[in-house]
Amino acid sequence: MDLSFPRFEADTSVTVLPPDLAVLMVGIAARQAASPTALFHARLFPSLAETDWFAPAHGAFNRSVAEMLTQVQQE
């Protein structure tokens, strides 16, 4: 099974995005985070807001898959 990413074709061009787009996206994200719905949701589930999703204590994004891979490697 080939899981590699496809190569870029020689005849395609790269689309350059305007730098203002990044500023626009940050502004949208900030407004969404400060919205009444987001603030209500943060108060509704305070434990989810405190969870560090990108650095879990066990060190893996998917613990069960990490344990399975470790078990397979040890065999």
Residue pairs with C-beta under 8 A, 6 or more apart in sequence:
32 38
42 49
56 63
58 66
59 66
60 66
